[in-house]
Amino acid sequence: MINGFIKLLLFLLLGEMVSYLLPIAIPGAVIGMVLLFVWLVIRDEEDSGLVGFTTLLLRHLSLLFIPASVGIMVHLDYLAREWFAILAAVLVSTLISIVVTACVAGSAKPGSTPES
């Protein structure tokens, strides 16, 4: 499990380095996640250490929402002023996500595998 945690931290560090060194406006955590995904696809086998750690992390994922919830409570006056813009942004982004997911899922042929 420690091995999986170290791998996650290394990909985060690598993503942060790429973000710092290149003039791109993408957060290092996102770059690190993409690099981890590419590494897992290239590796083409399950990493038991990574699976063990991420399963444990996902089991306690709800704890990571506590700071965000506190932040929302601190800024209730801002939410009261900007509620329409926030609602519009949430609705539009949700609709875009649904459409993109439907397009991606619809483009996959039923019964096909990535190798074919």
Legacy VTK file of the C-alpha trace (Angstrom):
# vtk DataFile Version 3.0
C-alpha trace
ASCII
DATASET POLYDATA
POINTS 116 float
0.000 0.000 0.000
2.886 2.375 0.718
4.170 1.568 -2.770
0.895 2.796 -4.288
0.986 5.988 -2.220
4.540 6.687 -3.357
3.556 6.144 -6.996
0.680 8.600 -6.679
2.965 11.177 -5.094
5.607 10.673 -7.778
3.093 11.227 -10.577
1.796 14.312 -8.751
5.365 15.608 -8.457
6.058 14.861 -12.113
2.884 16.686 -13.135
3.779 19.688 -10.981
7.265 19.793 -12.531
5.836 19.685 -16.055
3.323 22.412 -15.166
6.064 24.578 -13.666
8.548 24.111 -16.511
6.168 24.490 -19.449
4.114 27.611 -20.145
0.738 25.860 -19.980
-2.293 26.725 -17.877
-3.055 23.182 -16.727
-2.682 22.310 -13.028
0.111 19.923 -12.159
-2.305 17.536 -10.465
-4.242 17.145 -13.722
-1.048 16.582 -15.714
0.089 14.027 -13.147
-3.258 12.221 -13.371
-2.994 12.079 -17.167
0.576 10.771 -16.916
-0.557 8.125 -14.415
-3.362 7.098 -16.764
-0.948 6.824 -19.709
1.465 4.786 -17.586
-1.304 2.396 -16.525
-2.503 1.967 -20.117
1.030 1.291 -21.369
1.716 -1.090 -18.481
-1.488 -3.023 -19.309
-1.675 -4.891 -16.014
-3.092 -4.236 -12.576
-0.821 -2.622 -9.989
-1.770 -4.254 -6.682
-0.081 -1.589 -4.541
-1.877 1.197 -6.362
-5.204 -0.642 -6.229
-4.817 -1.245 -2.483
-4.060 2.370 -1.682
-6.681 3.893 -3.971
-9.358 1.534 -2.622
-8.546 2.696 0.907
-8.505 6.331 -0.222
-11.863 6.012 -1.990
-13.397 4.409 1.084
-12.719 7.646 3.002
-13.285 10.087 0.131
-16.207 11.761 1.873
-13.798 13.199 4.463
-12.159 15.246 1.714
-15.407 17.178 1.194
-15.416 18.596 4.733
-13.031 21.513 3.940
-15.077 22.418 0.856
-18.285 22.359 2.901
-16.751 24.653 5.510
-15.596 26.988 2.731
-19.138 27.168 1.382
-20.500 28.034 4.825
-17.938 30.819 5.211
-19.004 32.401 1.910
-22.795 32.148 2.196
-23.180 35.887 1.522
-21.319 35.504 -1.771
-23.523 32.549 -2.703
-26.626 34.603 -1.925
-25.447 37.379 -4.260
-24.228 35.168 -7.117
-26.693 32.281 -6.910
-27.977 32.673 -10.469
-24.514 32.622 -12.077
-23.494 29.618 -9.969
-26.708 27.752 -10.814
-26.288 28.511 -14.523
-22.664 27.327 -14.493
-23.586 24.084 -12.708
-26.486 23.354 -15.060
-24.544 24.139 -18.252
-21.490 22.123 -17.190
-23.722 19.186 -16.189
-25.496 19.230 -19.546
-22.177 19.401 -21.414
-20.873 16.447 -19.388
-23.977 14.405 -20.153
-23.774 15.156 -23.887
-20.049 14.375 -24.096
-20.518 11.135 -22.139
-23.394 10.107 -24.406
-21.312 10.835 -27.512
-18.342 8.863 -26.210
-20.494 5.955 -25.053
-22.462 6.000 -28.313
-19.328 5.872 -30.434
-18.198 2.584 -28.857
-19.406 -0.457 -30.747
-21.349 -2.908 -28.566
-19.328 -5.996 -27.782
-16.097 -4.533 -29.099
-12.862 -4.508 -27.156
-10.145 -1.859 -27.309
-7.870 -4.324 -29.135
-10.261 -4.808 -32.058
LINES 1 117
116 0 1 2 3 4 5 6 7 8 9 10 11 12 13 14 15 16 17 18 19 20 21 22 23 24 25 26 27 28 29 30 31 32 33 34 35 36 37 38 39 40 41 42 43 44 45 46 47 48 49 50 51 52 53 54 55 56 57 58 59 60 61 62 63 64 65 66 67 68 69 70 71 72 73 74 75 76 77 78 79 80 81 82 83 84 85 86 87 88 89 90 91 92 93 94 95 96 97 98 99 100 101 102 103 104 105 106 107 108 109 110 111 112 113 114 115
